[in-house]
């Protein structure tokens, strides 16, 4: 299992555009990908679940990736977070 901790830097937090792109990216991998914030968990493949976390600027999220392609998924998702959020 891979795990990424990330602090949101985007002033708008996780809003519709980056959430949609993140969901699209998550669907490219076999691995189970979840995002956690303040005890709430969301399936990274479902945009409404991701948006319901309400992640804002300076909030810390944890992305957990478990599966055969977890390492590859972790690398891509980390790069996405750094470039978009």
Beta strands, then each sheet from edge to edge (+ up, - down):
strand 1: 2-7
strand 2: 32-37
strand 3: 40-43
strand 4: 60-66
sheet 1: 1+ 4- 2+ 3-
end
